[in-house]
Structures are given as structure tokens and as C-alpha cells.
């Protein structure tokens, strides 16, 4: 099943986010190579593809896991969690309806 992993950054975490990004991106690339990633990306703090110093408020990952528990385990091991970038992570089952 698909799961939406909605994350919120701690304030002023941009420097730490940038440092942890390569390891975070590698995990997403691994999901993609397994055919389990629907989409992923950050939420810019401002209306801009490149928010610069404004940074990001969080992220969204929609990926396929065997269970909510396995999605939670994957999310808990993310560098943005282990390095303290994310203040909050919510995981919900997701049913893709569009595009079909």
C-alpha cells in the first residue's frame, strides 16, 4: 500500500538539512530504484523553486510499504529524523486516485 509521510522541519534547520541531504536523497533513490516511490519533495517556505535562505518547512514522501509499521520504521531511520531536522512526522495510508 502507498503511505504519505508528511514531515515538518524544526525552525532554522536549513544548514543541518543541507548537510544531511545526500544521505536522505540516497534513501529516496533506493525506493525509486525498487519501484516503490510515487513522489517526494520539500515544502519551500516561500513561493519559489529555490527558496534560498528561507529554507523549507518540511517534506512529503509518498511511497509503497508492506505496512504502516514498515513505513514508520523507514521514516524513523531517515537522516532528517536522526539528525534532528524534522520536528514532526505523520504517516498515513494513501490511496492514489488521480492520475489513473
C-alpha positions in Angstrom: 0.0 0.0 0.0 1.0 3.6 -0.5 1.8 5.7 2.5 2.1 9.5 2.7 4.9 10.6 5.0 4.3 14.2 6.0 7.2 15.9 7.9 7.7 19.3 9.5 11.1 20.8 10.0 12.4 22.4 13.2 12.8 26.2 12.8 16.2 27.3 11.5 17.2 23.8 10.4 18.3 24.6 6.9 22.1 24.2 7.5 21.5 20.7 9.1 19.1 19.8 6.3 21.6 20.6 3.6 24.3 18.6 5.4 22.0 15.5 5.7 20.5 15.8 2.2 22.9 13.4 0.4 22.0 10.5 2.7 18.3 11.4 2.7 18.3 11.6 -1.1 20.1 8.2 -1.4 17.3 6.5 0.6 14.7 8.1 -1.8 16.7 6.9 -4.8 16.8 3.4 -3.3 13.0 3.4 -3.1 12.7 4.7 -6.6 15.0 2.0 -8.0 12.8 -0.6 -6.2 9.7 1.0 -7.9 8.3 2.0 -4.6 8.4 5.8 -4.8 5.4 7.7 -6.1 6.7 11.2 -5.3 8.9 13.1 -2.9 9.9 16.7 -2.3 10.3 19.5 0.2 7.9 22.3 1.0 9.6 25.6 0.4 9.0 28.4 3.0 8.3 30.8 0.2 6.7 30.5 -3.2 9.9 29.7 -5.1 11.5 26.6 -6.6 14.7 27.7 -4.8 13.8 29.4 -1.5 17.5 30.1 -0.7 18.0 31.2 2.9 14.2 31.0 3.6 14.6 27.2 3.5 11.9 24.6 3.9 9.0 23.9 6.2 9.0 20.2 5.7 8.7 17.4 3.2 6.3 14.9 1.6 7.1 11.4 0.6 4.6 9.0 -0.9 6.0 5.5 -1.1 4.9 1.9 -1.0 5.4 -0.2 2.1 4.1 -3.6 3.3 2.5 -2.0 6.4 2.2 1.2 8.4 4.8 -0.2 10.8 7.3 -0.7 8.0 6.6 2.9 6.7 7.1 4.2 10.3 10.4 2.2 10.6 11.7 3.6 7.3 10.8 7.1 8.3 12.4 6.7 11.8 15.7 5.8 10.1 15.7 8.8 7.8 18.7 11.2 8.3 16.3 14.1 8.6 14.9 12.4 11.7 18.1 11.0 13.1 19.9 14.4 12.6 17.1 16.3 14.2 15.8 18.3 11.1 12.2 17.0 11.4 10.2 18.2 14.4 7.2 16.1 13.5 6.5 13.1 11.2 2.9 11.9 10.4 2.4 8.8 8.3 -1.0 8.0 6.7 -2.2 5.3 4.3 -2.6 6.9 0.8 -4.9 5.8 -2.0 -3.8 7.2 -5.4 -6.9 8.1 -7.4 -5.6 10.6 -10.0 -3.9 10.3 -12.3 -5.2 6.9 -13.1 
